[in-house]
């Protein structure tokens, strides 16, 4: 039996993916996710449903499958794909779809995979497939599709036993009670092809849980259409703080300016120093770094800055921020516009430094359990052993010149008053011949290479 066959002349492949089997596999995967998030709610972002749309995220990418009465549409983005750095003409490829499917893809499926590309919010994907009349089509053969979909769908196109084993291994600490719970729900679904008639109560839960885990658990039950009479505990309202709590002022404006410049210069160097799923860029006075699940934004204003973390993680241990600080956050158009373009359910303003009252920053930075934050803070120590001495000296020299010219401040001032001229750091290519740089990345922070 062939894994796929090629249709001519349109270079379209037919893949062995059955709609009914795929839908059932997504349900089974969600049941494992259900028990997993009950005790580890921090991973609740990995799978979800929104009506007929199924979403999956892992460390390599994200994807959405839209199930229709007569087929499905699925689109994926693999963060390590060369297609994100090359021309990938989505519009041209979508034209091969039936018109009805193309309209649904554009208005629904692809809306879950938007990215800000050079200031334009648009779908950003590396592969997609569609199923019609019982057949599934792709522009990629199965092997390429596997890679370009970040393998998000591959566990779902195996047989039931293999899918079970995959998720048991993935959730390696599931106990007998939890596995029995999954099997009970799965057997009910297989018999009825729905969860209609099933109703859960708090006593049905397999093990102990925390409040956050129960909230995520109930949300997934609702997404699956499983009835229940589980009452959620009331959230405790924290009293408003009149003043900013005093914390370590290690991350002042100058330190952060230098740190972000250093990180950008290393990102521009054509060295393999960053994980492939990390994206770094500047938008005027805002520094932006992200992986698949989380985005950090730092917005510089004068000699102050605001930080935000946008994440799919369940993060509830946040402090109250005084109203006058929140007003300053929302008054920054560049900062708020960037946040508005991100498709994240949770926004945490956690890192603010203002020249007010005690002049001490509001800071949850070092206490964060979010992986991207921890990686960001430890980046310089992690990367230093990987650099040759000449490279290290080259990078440090560029940063010193950058800070001395106070280029970031000129960018900030130009953002507010366009008549103020931006300053540029011009580097002679012959002076930095030991390192090969991406000039486009350097240009984002006003560094120019000249002969």
Protein Blocks (a to p, Z undefined) as FASTA:
>chain_A
ZZbdcddfklpacddddfklmmmmmmmmmmmmmmmmmmmmmlmmmpccehjaccdddfkb
ccdddddfkbccdddddfkbfklmmccdfklmmmmpcfklmmmmmmmmmmmmccceehia
cdddfbdcddeehiacdfbdfklmmmmnoommmmmmccfklmmmmmmmmmmmbcfklmmm
mmmmmmmmmmnopaehiacdfklpmbdcdfklmmmmmmmmmmnopacfbdcddddddddd
fbdcdddfklgfklmmmmmmmmmmmmmpccdfbcfkbccddehjaccdddfkbccdddde
hjbccdddddfbdcfbbcdddfklmmmmmmmmklmmmmmmpccfbdcdfbdcddehjlpa
cdfklmpcbfklmmmmmmmmmmmmmpcfklmmmmmmmmmmmmmnommmmmmmmmmmmmlc
cddddddfklmmmbccdfklmmmnopacdZZ
